[in-house]
Amino acid sequence: MSNATGSAAPIEVLAEAGAPAGMRFRGRRAQPLTIRLNHWLNVLFIVLMAGSGIEIYAAYPSLGPRGAQYGWYPFQGIEPPEALTVGGWLAGARHWHFAIAWLLMLNGAIYLAYFFGRGEWRRRMFLPVRDASSAVAMAAYYLRIRKTPPPPDFYNGLQRFAYSSVIVVIIVQVLSGLAIYKPVHLHWLVLLFGGYDAARVFHLLGLVYVAMFALMHVVLVALHPRELLSMITGGARG
């Protein structure tokens, strides 16, 4: 692109004028080092958080107030498998859970600072106006309703939706966890979730969502192994 005098316009001008996202990330790897480190640390932290959280839940495997039963929850009073737990016993699991929680929050804060500070949100975050049709088309493709996938992009709309939604869910996990951890000091947060028992429900449902996301993520990576390599090496530069 040239300006009125025929000289090339600076990249900054192109970006401000709404140049394609690829122009903004020229020279940057598909998966920058900060994001790669953050990703693999999150794998470790979330596994430890989930395992220790399940061990804590096993000490009182009921969700209703004062042991009351929730009709929609089929596992009332059933302890989870020991193989899924971390910590060995309630106190040990609490130590693991609360220690790793601070590391997870620090890692998340670094990620969000990089995500927005370096403009990565432009190519990774789900934006309904841009991504809704792509997400629907990709879901239809996976369900064999559509024969061809949507046009290729850095991420398709369904990927952006999944990655953005899990960030929101983890933030809810942190807030509901704090409500359970300090229900007296953070009584306003407990009220925001509808009470202590409701906060436990949110926390457990959030864990289920993260587990389902992780399972689907592993399956899709197995189908597209180059994505795993990119998360290790950083992939090609734009």
Accessible surface in RSA format (square Angstrom, percent):
REM  Atomic radii and reference values for relative SASA: ProtOr
REM  Chains: A
REM  Algorithm: Lee & Richards
REM  Probe-radius: 1.40
REM  Slices: 20
REM RES _ NUM      All-atoms   Total-Side   Main-Chain    Non-polar    All polar
REM                ABS   REL    ABS   REL    ABS   REL    ABS   REL    ABS   REL
RES MET A   1   177.66  92.0 109.69  72.6  67.97 161.8 101.76  86.5  75.90 100.6
RES SER A   2    73.11  61.8  45.87  61.2  27.25  62.8  18.30  39.0  54.81  76.8
RES ASN A   3    70.04  48.3  52.36  50.6  17.68  42.6  35.36  85.1  34.69  33.5
RES ALA A   4   115.01 105.8  65.07 100.4  49.94 113.6  78.16 110.1  36.86  97.6
RES THR A   5   121.35  86.3  83.02  84.2  38.33  91.4  85.43 114.7  35.92  54.3
RES GLY A   6    52.69  65.0   0.00   N/A  52.69  65.0  28.72  78.8  23.97  53.7
RES SER A   7    59.00  49.9  49.43  66.0   9.57  22.0  49.68 105.8   9.32  13.1
RES ALA A   8    86.50  79.5  62.25  96.1  24.25  55.2  63.14  88.9  23.36  61.9
RES ALA A   9    19.95  18.3   9.15  14.1  10.81  24.6   9.23  13.0  10.73  28.4
RES PRO A  10    74.40  54.2  62.26  56.8  12.14  44.1  74.40  61.4   0.00   0.0
RES ILE A  11    79.05  45.0  76.17  56.7   2.88   6.9  76.17  54.8   2.88   7.8
RES GLU A  12   123.00  70.6 118.95  90.0   4.05   9.6  67.43 130.4  55.57  45.4
RES VAL A  13    79.76  52.5  77.19  69.9   2.57   6.2  79.40  69.0   0.36   1.0
RES LEU A  14    22.67  12.6  22.10  15.8   0.56   1.4  22.32  15.7   0.35   0.9
RES ALA A  15    26.48  24.3  20.55  31.7   5.94  13.5  20.55  28.9   5.94  15.7
RES GLU A  16   156.48  89.8 124.41  94.1  32.07  76.4  47.30  91.5 109.18  89.1
RES ALA A  17    84.20  77.4  41.90  64.7  42.30  96.2  55.19  77.7  29.01  76.8
RES GLY A  18    54.97  67.8   0.00   N/A  54.97  67.8  26.46  72.6  28.51  63.9
RES ALA A  19    12.42  11.4   1.77   2.7  10.65  24.2   9.29  13.1   3.13   8.3
RES PRO A  20   103.09  75.1  91.03  83.0  12.06  43.8 103.02  85.1   0.07   0.5
RES ALA A  21    38.20  35.1  30.26  46.7   7.94  18.1  30.26  42.6   7.94  21.0
RES GLY A  22    53.17  65.6   0.00   N/A  53.17  65.6  40.86 112.1  12.31  27.6
RES MET A  23    44.45  23.0  37.52  24.8   6.92  16.5  39.11  33.2   5.34   7.1
RES ARG A  24    68.38  28.7  43.72  22.3  24.66  58.7  17.41  23.8  50.97  30.9
RES PHE A  25     8.37   4.2   7.62   4.7   0.75   2.0   8.34   5.1   0.03   0.1
RES ARG A  26   148.64  62.4 123.69  63.1  24.95  59.4  40.72  55.7 107.92  65.4
RES GLY A  27    39.29  48.5   0.00   N/A  39.29  48.5  29.68  81.5   9.61  21.5
RES ARG A  28    40.09  16.8  35.18  17.9   4.92  11.7  18.89  25.8  21.20  12.9
RES ARG A  29    79.23  33.3  77.64  39.6   1.59   3.8   7.32  10.0  71.90  43.6
RES ALA A  30    27.93  25.7  25.50  39.3   2.43   5.5  27.77  39.1   0.16   0.4
RES GLN A  31     7.23   4.0   7.23   5.3   0.00   0.0   0.23   0.5   7.00   5.3
RES PRO A  32    10.54   7.7   7.43   6.8   3.11  11.3  10.54   8.7   0.00   0.0
RES LEU A  33   107.38  59.8 102.60  73.4   4.78  12.0 102.60  72.1   4.78  12.9
RES THR A  34    45.24  32.2  40.17  40.7   5.07  12.1  15.28  20.5  29.96  45.3
RES ILE A  35     8.58   4.9   8.11   6.0   0.48   1.1   8.11   5.8   0.48   1.3
RES ARG A  36    33.63  14.1  33.62  17.1   0.00   0.0   5.28   7.2  28.35  17.2
RES LEU A  37   102.30  57.0 101.69  72.7   0.61   1.5 102.06  71.7   0.24   0.6
RES ASN A  38     6.78   4.7   5.36   5.2   1.42   3.4   2.51   6.0   4.27   4.1
RES HIS A  39    46.20  25.2  41.31  28.7   4.89  12.5  40.24  41.5   5.96   6.9
RES TRP A  40   102.70  41.2  95.43  46.2   7.27  17.1  92.56  49.4  10.14  16.5
RES LEU A  41    78.24  43.6  77.76  55.6   0.48   1.2  78.14  54.9   0.10   0.3
RES ASN A  42    35.09  24.2  35.06  33.9   0.03   0.1   8.69  20.9  26.39  25.5
RES VAL A  43    69.57  45.8  63.60  57.6   5.98  14.4  69.31  60.2   0.26   0.7
RES LEU A  44    94.03  52.4  90.59  64.8   3.44   8.6  93.94  66.0   0.09   0.2
RES PHE A  45    18.66   9.3  18.66  11.6   0.00   0.0  18.66  11.3   0.00   0.0
RES ILE A  46    45.57  25.9  45.31  33.8   0.26   0.6  45.48  32.7   0.09   0.2
RES VAL A  47    91.70  60.3  86.67  78.5   5.03  12.1  89.98  78.2   1.72   4.7
RES LEU A  48    32.54  18.1  32.54  23.3   0.00   0.0  32.54  22.8   0.00   0.0
RES MET A  49    29.85  15.5  28.78  19.0   1.07   2.6  29.02  24.7   0.83   1.1
RES ALA A  50    23.47  21.6  19.52  30.1   3.95   9.0  23.08  32.5   0.39   1.0
RES GLY A  51     4.34   5.4   0.00   N/A   4.34   5.4   3.93  10.8   0.41   0.9
RES SER A  52     0.03   0.0   0.03   0.0   0.00   0.0   0.00   0.0   0.03   0.0
RES GLY A  53    17.22  21.2   0.00   N/A  17.22  21.2  11.84  32.5   5.38  12.1
RES ILE A  54    30.23  17.2  29.27  21.8   0.96   2.3  30.23  21.8   0.00   0.0
RES GLU A  55    25.38  14.6  25.00  18.9   0.37   0.9   0.00   0.0  25.38  20.7
RES ILE A  56    45.43  25.9  41.50  30.9   3.93   9.5  41.50  29.9   3.93  10.7
RES TYR A  57    27.00  12.6  24.24  13.8   2.75   7.2  26.80  20.1   0.19   0.2
RES ALA A  58    14.15  13.0   9.75  15.0   4.40  10.0  10.02  14.1   4.13  10.9
RES ALA A  59    59.31  54.5  18.54  28.6  40.77  92.7  30.84  43.4  28.47  75.4
RES TYR A  60   101.44  47.4 101.21  57.6   0.22   0.6  95.11  71.5   6.33   7.8
RES PRO A  61    18.88  13.8  18.88  17.2   0.00   0.0  18.88  15.6   0.00   0.0
RES SER A  62    13.93  11.8  13.93  18.6   0.00   0.0   0.39   0.8  13.54  19.0
RES LEU A  63     1.48   0.8   1.48   1.1   0.00   0.0   1.48   1.0   0.00   0.0
RES GLY A  64     0.29   0.4   0.00   N/A   0.29   0.4   0.02   0.1   0.27   0.6
RES PRO A  65    64.27  46.8  60.60  55.2   3.67  13.3  61.00  50.4   3.27  20.3
RES ARG A  66   248.56 104.4 201.24 102.6  47.32 112.7  85.84 117.3 162.72  98.6
RES GLY A  67    30.91  38.1   0.00   N/A  30.91  38.1  17.43  47.8  13.48  30.2
RES ALA A  68    49.72  45.7  37.65  58.1  12.06  27.4  49.54  69.8   0.18   0.5
RES GLN A  69   122.40  68.4  95.78  70.0  26.63  63.4  56.30 119.8  66.11  50.1
RES TYR A  70    57.70  26.9  54.16  30.8   3.54   9.2  40.20  30.2  17.50  21.6
RES GLY A  71    85.45 105.4   0.00   N/A  85.45 105.4  45.61 125.2  39.84  89.2
RES TRP A  72   137.19  55.1 105.39  51.0  31.80  74.7 103.59  55.2  33.60  54.5
RES TYR A  73    28.15  13.1  22.51  12.8   5.64  14.7  14.66  11.0  13.49  16.6
RES PRO A  74   100.27  73.1  68.21  62.2  32.07 116.6  80.15  66.2  20.12 125.1
RES PHE A  75   114.01  57.0 114.01  70.6   0.00   0.0 114.01  69.1   0.00   0.0
RES GLN A  76    26.53  14.8   8.10   5.9  18.43  43.9   8.15  17.3  18.38  13.9
RES GLY A  77    46.93  57.9   0.00   N/A  46.93  57.9  21.39  58.7  25.54  57.2
RES ILE A  78    99.70  56.7  92.97  69.3   6.73  16.2  96.48  69.5   3.22   8.7
RES GLU A  79   119.49  68.6 101.34  76.7  18.15  43.2  23.58  45.6  95.91  78.3
RES PRO A  80    30.56  22.3  14.32  13.1  16.24  59.0  20.59  17.0   9.97  62.0
RES PRO A  81    83.86  61.1  71.90  65.5  11.95  43.5  83.73  69.1   0.13   0.8
RES GLU A  82   150.37  86.3 136.30 103.1  14.07  33.5  51.98 100.5  98.39  80.3
RES ALA A  83   101.36  93.2  58.69  90.6  42.67  97.1  71.80 101.1  29.56  78.3
RES LEU A  84   101.74  56.7  90.82  65.0  10.92  27.4  95.80  67.3   5.94  16.0
RES THR A  85    25.20  17.9   7.70   7.8  17.50  41.7   2.96   4.0  22.24  33.6
RES VAL A  86    40.21  26.5  35.58  32.2   4.63  11.2  40.21  34.9   0.00   0.0
RES GLY A  87    23.31  28.8   0.00   N/A  23.31  28.8   5.49  15.1  17.82  39.9
RES GLY A  88    69.59  85.8   0.00   N/A  69.59  85.8  37.37 102.5  32.22  72.2
RES TRP A  89   167.16  67.1 163.51  79.1   3.66   8.6 147.87  78.8  19.29  31.3
RES LEU A  90    78.85  43.9  73.91  52.9   4.94  12.4  74.20  52.1   4.65  12.5
RES ALA A  91    31.89  29.3  28.90  44.6   2.99   6.8  31.29  44.1   0.60   1.6
RES GLY A  92    11.27  13.9   0.00   N/A  11.27  13.9  11.16  30.6   0.10   0.2
RES ALA A  93     0.00   0.0   0.00   0.0   0.00   0.0   0.00   0.0   0.00   0.0
RES ARG A  94   103.03  43.3 102.96  52.5   0.07   0.2  15.19  20.8  87.84  53.2
RES HIS A  95   134.25  73.4 126.84  88.2   7.41  19.0  90.61  93.4  43.64  50.8
RES TRP A  96   115.70  46.4 112.26  54.3   3.44   8.1  92.44  49.3  23.26  37.7
RES HIS A  97    20.94  11.4  20.94  14.6   0.00   0.0  15.31  15.8   5.63   6.6
RES PHE A  98    46.68  23.4  45.91  28.4   0.77   2.0  46.68  28.3   0.00   0.0
RES ALA A  99    58.61  53.9  44.83  69.2  13.77  31.3  53.22  74.9   5.39  14.3
RES ILE A 100    13.57   7.7  13.57  10.1   0.00   0.0  13.57   9.8   0.00   0.0
RES ALA A 101    19.94  18.3  19.29  29.8   0.65   1.5  19.82  27.9   0.12   0.3
RES TRP A 102   146.38  58.7 141.66  68.6   4.72  11.1 124.57  66.4  21.81  35.4
RES LEU A 103    81.56  45.4  79.81  57.1   1.75   4.4  80.00  56.2   1.56   4.2
RES LEU A 104    18.88  10.5  17.46  12.5   1.42   3.6  17.46  12.3   1.42   3.8
RES MET A 105    49.97  25.9  38.82  25.7  11.15  26.5  30.86  26.2  19.11  25.3
RES LEU A 106   106.67  59.4 101.63  72.7   5.03  12.7 105.85  74.3   0.81   2.2
RES ASN A 107     9.93   6.8   8.23   8.0   1.70   4.1   3.82   9.2   6.10   5.9
RES GLY A 108    24.97  30.8   0.00   N/A  24.97  30.8  24.96  68.5   0.00   0.0
RES ALA A 109    57.94  53.3  46.13  71.2  11.82  26.9  51.86  73.0   6.09  16.1
RES ILE A 110    86.94  49.5  83.13  61.9   3.81   9.2  86.27  62.1   0.67   1.8
RES TYR A 111    39.31  18.4  39.31  22.4   0.00   0.0  23.21  17.4  16.10  19.8
RES LEU A 112    58.44  32.5  57.31  41.0   1.13   2.8  57.55  40.4   0.89   2.4
RES ALA A 113    69.03  63.5  49.70  76.7  19.33  44.0  61.99  87.3   7.04  18.6
RES TYR A 114    38.81  18.1  33.12  18.8   5.69  14.8  31.38  23.6   7.44   9.2
RES PHE A 115     6.77   3.4   6.71   4.2   0.07   0.2   6.77   4.1   0.01   0.0
RES PHE A 116   107.98  54.0  93.81  58.1  14.17  36.9  93.95  57.0  14.03  40.2
RES GLY A 117    66.52  82.0   0.00   N/A  66.52  82.0  34.63  95.0  31.89  71.4
RES ARG A 118   125.29  52.6 114.77  58.5  10.51  25.0  37.12  50.7  88.17  53.4
RES GLY A 119    13.26  16.4   0.00   N/A  13.26  16.4  12.38  34.0   0.89   2.0
RES GLU A 120     0.00   0.0   0.00   0.0   0.00   0.0   0.00   0.0   0.00   0.0
RES TRP A 121    66.99  26.9  66.99  32.4   0.00   0.0  55.85  29.8  11.14  18.1
RES ARG A 122    87.82  36.9  85.92  43.8   1.89   4.5   7.41  10.1  80.40  48.7
RES ARG A 123    15.15   6.4  14.97   7.6   0.18   0.4   3.19   4.4  11.97   7.3
RES ARG A 124    13.34   5.6  11.87   6.1   1.47   3.5   6.47   8.8   6.87   4.2
RES MET A 125    50.54  26.2  50.14  33.2   0.40   1.0  30.31  25.8  20.23  26.8
RES PHE A 126    41.22  20.6  31.23  19.3   9.99  26.0  31.23  18.9   9.99  28.6
RES LEU A 127    54.01  30.1  54.01  38.6   0.00   0.0  54.01  37.9   0.00   0.0
RES PRO A 128    85.26  62.1  82.00  74.7   3.26  11.9  82.34  68.0   2.93  18.2
RES VAL A 129   156.64 103.1 124.97 113.1  31.67  76.3 132.86 115.4  23.78  64.5
RES ARG A 130    90.28  37.9  68.04  34.7  22.24  53.0  63.18  86.3  27.11  16.4
RES ASP A 131     1.75   1.2   1.75   1.7   0.00   0.0   0.00   0.0   1.75   1.7
RES ALA A 132    43.91  40.4  41.92  64.7   1.98   4.5  43.61  61.4   0.29   0.8
RES SER A 133    88.02  74.4  74.30  99.2  13.72  31.6  56.61 120.5  31.41  44.0
RES SER A 134    25.28  21.4  22.00  29.4   3.29   7.6  21.60  46.0   3.68   5.2
RES ALA A 135    12.20  11.2  11.50  17.7   0.70   1.6  11.80  16.6   0.40   1.1
RES VAL A 136   106.66  70.2 102.92  93.2   3.74   9.0 105.95  92.1   0.71   1.9
RES ALA A 137    14.59  13.4  10.18  15.7   4.41  10.0  14.43  20.3   0.16   0.4
RES MET A 138    18.93   9.8  18.93  12.5   0.00   0.0  17.43  14.8   1.50   2.0
RES ALA A 139    32.72  30.1  31.04  47.9   1.69   3.8  32.69  46.0   0.03   0.1
RES ALA A 140    19.84  18.2  17.72  27.3   2.12   4.8  19.16  27.0   0.68   1.8
RES TYR A 141    65.75  30.7  65.66  37.4   0.09   0.2  23.12  17.4  42.62  52.5
RES TYR A 142    74.79  34.9  57.73  32.8  17.06  44.4  49.62  37.3  25.17  31.0
RES LEU A 143   125.36  69.8 103.86  74.3  21.51  54.1 107.70  75.6  17.67  47.5
RES ARG A 144   194.69  81.7 165.41  84.3  29.29  69.7  74.01 101.2 120.68  73.1
RES ILE A 145   133.97  76.2 102.47  76.3  31.50  75.9 107.99  77.8  25.98  70.5
RES ARG A 146    89.97  37.8  82.55  42.1   7.42  17.7  25.83  35.3  64.15  38.9
RES LYS A 147   197.74  96.5 168.79 103.6  28.95  68.9 118.14 106.3  79.59  84.8
RES THR A 148    83.05  59.1  82.71  83.9   0.34   0.8  63.22  84.9  19.84  30.0
RES PRO A 149    62.85  45.8  53.05  48.4   9.80  35.6  53.05  43.8   9.80  60.9
RES PRO A 150    11.35   8.3   5.14   4.7   6.21  22.6   5.14   4.2   6.21  38.6
RES PRO A 151   110.79  80.7  96.23  87.7  14.56  52.9 102.83  84.9   7.96  49.5
RES PRO A 152   136.30  99.3 105.17  95.9  31.13 113.2 115.14  95.1  21.16 131.5
RES ASP A 153    89.20  62.5  57.52  57.3  31.68  74.9  24.06  56.6  65.14  65.0
RES PHE A 154    62.92  31.5  33.03  20.5  29.90  77.8  42.63  25.8  20.29  58.1
RES TYR A 155    17.31   8.1  16.79   9.6   0.51   1.3   8.43   6.3   8.88  10.9
RES ASN A 156    23.97  16.5  20.32  19.6   3.64   8.8   9.70  23.4  14.27  13.8
RES GLY A 157     0.24   0.3   0.00   N/A   0.24   0.3   0.00   0.0   0.24   0.5
RES LEU A 158    53.17  29.6  52.98  37.9   0.20   0.5  52.98  37.2   0.19   0.5
RES GLN A 159    48.90  27.3  45.66  33.4   3.25   7.7  13.88  29.5  35.02  26.6
RES ARG A 160     7.69   3.2   7.69   3.9   0.00   0.0   0.00   0.0   7.69   4.7
RES PHE A 161   101.02  50.5 100.89  62.5   0.13   0.3 100.89  61.2   0.13   0.4
RES ALA A 162    30.44  28.0  28.97  44.7   1.47   3.3  30.44  42.9   0.00   0.0
RES TYR A 163    54.75  25.6  54.28  30.9   0.48   1.2  37.80  28.4  16.96  20.9
RES SER A 164    21.34  18.0  18.28  24.4   3.06   7.1  18.55  39.5   2.79   3.9
RES SER A 165    20.75  17.5  14.41  19.2   6.33  14.6  20.26  43.1   0.49   0.7
RES VAL A 166    15.76  10.4  15.76  14.3   0.00   0.0  15.76  13.7   0.00   0.0
RES ILE A 167    41.72  23.7  40.15  29.9   1.57   3.8  41.41  29.8   0.30   0.8
RES VAL A 168    90.97  59.9  90.87  82.3   0.10   0.2  90.96  79.0   0.00   0.0
RES VAL A 169    28.48  18.7  27.88  25.2   0.60   1.4  28.45  24.7   0.04   0.1
RES ILE A 170    39.68  22.6  39.68  29.6   0.00   0.0  39.68  28.6   0.00   0.0
RES ILE A 171    81.40  46.3  80.27  59.8   1.12   2.7  81.39  58.6   0.01   0.0
RES VAL A 172    49.60  32.6  49.54  44.9   0.06   0.1  49.60  43.1   0.00   0.0
RES GLN A 173    27.22  15.2  26.23  19.2   0.99   2.3  13.56  28.9  13.66  10.4
RES VAL A 174    38.20  25.1  30.35  27.5   7.84  18.9  37.13  32.3   1.06   2.9
RES LEU A 175    66.65  37.1  66.65  47.7   0.00   0.0  66.65  46.8   0.00   0.0
RES SER A 176     0.00   0.0   0.00   0.0   0.00   0.0   0.00   0.0   0.00   0.0
RES GLY A 177    18.49  22.8   0.00   N/A  18.49  22.8  15.23  41.8   3.26   7.3
RES LEU A 178    47.91  26.7  46.89  33.5   1.02   2.6  47.02  33.0   0.89   2.4
RES ALA A 179     0.14   0.1   0.00   0.0   0.14   0.3   0.12   0.2   0.02   0.0
RES ILE A 180    42.71  24.3  35.44  26.4   7.27  17.5  35.44  25.5   7.27  19.7
RES TYR A 181    77.32  36.1  57.30  32.6  20.02  52.1  27.83  20.9  49.49  61.0
RES LYS A 182    80.78  39.4  80.27  49.3   0.50   1.2  34.12  30.7  46.66  49.7
RES PRO A 183    48.98  35.7  42.96  39.2   6.02  21.9  43.10  35.6   5.88  36.6
RES VAL A 184   120.45  79.3 111.20 100.7   9.25  22.3 115.10 100.0   5.35  14.5
RES HIS A 185   136.01  74.3 112.95  78.5  23.06  59.0  86.82  89.5  49.18  57.2
RES LEU A 186    42.11  23.5  42.11  30.1   0.00   0.0  42.11  29.6   0.00   0.0
RES HIS A 187   108.47  59.3 108.13  75.2   0.34   0.9  77.13  79.5  31.34  36.5
RES TRP A 188   144.47  58.0 138.40  67.0   6.07  14.3 125.72  67.0  18.75  30.4
RES LEU A 189     4.20   2.3   4.20   3.0   0.00   0.0   4.20   3.0   0.00   0.0
RES VAL A 190    15.28  10.1  15.28  13.8   0.00   0.0  15.28  13.3   0.00   0.0
RES LEU A 191   132.41  73.7 115.77  82.8  16.64  41.8 116.27  81.7  16.14  43.4
RES LEU A 192   129.52  72.1  97.92  70.1  31.59  79.4 104.97  73.7  24.54  66.1
RES PHE A 193    21.46  10.7  14.67   9.1   6.79  17.7  17.30  10.5   4.15  11.9
RES GLY A 194    62.33  76.9   0.00   N/A  62.33  76.9  34.23  93.9  28.10  62.9
RES GLY A 195    21.42  26.4   0.00   N/A  21.42  26.4  21.26  58.3   0.16   0.4
RES TYR A 196    89.85  41.9  84.36  48.0   5.49  14.3  55.56  41.8  34.29  42.3
RES ASP A 197    35.05  24.6  34.39  34.2   0.67   1.6   5.91  13.9  29.14  29.1
RES ALA A 198    27.62  25.4  24.17  37.3   3.45   7.8  25.77  36.3   1.85   4.9
RES ALA A 199     0.00   0.0   0.00   0.0   0.00   0.0   0.00   0.0   0.00   0.0
RES ARG A 200    33.10  13.9  30.22  15.4   2.87   6.8   7.70  10.5  25.40  15.4
RES VAL A 201    19.33  12.7  19.23  17.4   0.10   0.2  19.30  16.8   0.03   0.1
RES PHE A 202    95.44  47.7  93.09  57.7   2.35   6.1  93.13  56.5   2.31   6.6
RES HIS A 203    41.15  22.5  40.79  28.4   0.36   0.9  34.17  35.2   6.98   8.1
RES LEU A 204    32.18  17.9  28.58  20.4   3.59   9.0  31.83  22.4   0.35   0.9
RES LEU A 205    90.43  50.4  85.70  61.3   4.73  11.9  86.04  60.4   4.39  11.8
RES GLY A 206     7.92   9.8   0.00   N/A   7.92   9.8   7.21  19.8   0.70   1.6
RES LEU A 207    37.25  20.7  36.96  26.4   0.29   0.7  37.25  26.2   0.00   0.0
RES VAL A 208    69.26  45.6  67.06  60.7   2.21   5.3  69.26  60.2   0.01   0.0
RES TYR A 209    82.84  38.7  80.75  45.9   2.09   5.4  68.60  51.6  14.24  17.6
RES VAL A 210    13.58   8.9  13.58  12.3   0.00   0.0  13.58  11.8   0.00   0.0
RES ALA A 211    55.83  51.3  43.89  67.7  11.94  27.2  51.03  71.9   4.80  12.7
RES MET A 212   119.06  61.7 116.74  77.3   2.32   5.5 100.12  85.1  18.94  25.1
RES PHE A 213    44.48  22.3  36.90  22.9   7.58  19.7  43.36  26.3   1.12   3.2
RES ALA A 214    45.51  41.8  43.05  66.4   2.46   5.6  45.47  64.0   0.05   0.1
RES LEU A 215   117.73  65.6 113.17  81.0   4.56  11.5 117.23  82.3   0.49   1.3
RES MET A 216   106.84  55.3 106.84  70.7   0.00   0.0  80.46  68.4  26.38  35.0
RES HIS A 217    50.77  27.8  47.38  32.9   3.40   8.7  37.28  38.4  13.49  15.7
RES VAL A 218    97.24  64.0  94.74  85.8   2.50   6.0  96.44  83.8   0.80   2.2
RES VAL A 219    66.46  43.7  63.73  57.7   2.73   6.6  66.32  57.6   0.14   0.4
RES LEU A 220    51.53  28.7  50.64  36.2   0.89   2.2  50.98  35.8   0.55   1.5
RES VAL A 221    30.95  20.4  29.72  26.9   1.22   3.0  30.63  26.6   0.31   0.9
RES ALA A 222    74.63  68.6  44.28  68.3  30.35  69.0  54.52  76.8  20.11  53.3
RES LEU A 223   118.21  65.8  94.22  67.4  23.99  60.3  97.05  68.2  21.15  56.9
RES HIS A 224    94.02  51.4  89.93  62.5   4.09  10.5  64.78  66.8  29.25  34.0
RES PRO A 225    85.44  62.3  81.01  73.8   4.43  16.1  81.50  67.3   3.95  24.5
RES ARG A 226   203.64  85.5 198.04 101.0   5.60  13.3  70.25  96.0 133.39  80.8
RES GLU A 227    85.34  49.0  80.00  60.5   5.34  12.7  21.49  41.6  63.85  52.1
RES LEU A 228    76.69  42.7  74.92  53.6   1.77   4.4  76.69  53.9   0.00   0.0
RES LEU A 229   105.96  59.0 104.28  74.6   1.68   4.2 105.45  74.1   0.51   1.4
RES SER A 230    19.81  16.7  17.56  23.4   2.24   5.2  16.25  34.6   3.56   5.0
RES MET A 231    26.83  13.9  26.49  17.5   0.35   0.8  26.49  22.5   0.35   0.5
RES ILE A 232   100.11  57.0  83.41  62.1  16.70  40.2  86.31  62.2  13.80  37.4
RES THR A 233    71.07  50.5  55.05  55.8  16.02  38.2  54.86  73.7  16.22  24.5
RES GLY A 234     0.00   0.0   0.00   N/A   0.00   0.0   0.00   0.0   0.00   0.0
RES GLY A 235    18.26  22.5   0.00   N/A  18.26  22.5  16.88  46.3   1.38   3.1
RES ALA A 236    84.49  77.7  63.02  97.2  21.47  48.8  72.43 102.0  12.06  31.9
RES ARG A 237   146.68  61.6 120.98  61.7  25.70  61.2  45.10  61.6 101.59  61.6
RES GLY A 238    64.94  80.1   0.00   N/A  64.94  80.1  50.90 139.7  14.04  31.4
END  Absolute sums over single chains surface
CHAIN  1 A    14771.1      12233.1       2538.0      10813.8       3957.4
END  Absolute sums over all chains
TOTAL         14771.1      12233.1       2538.0      10813.8       3957.4
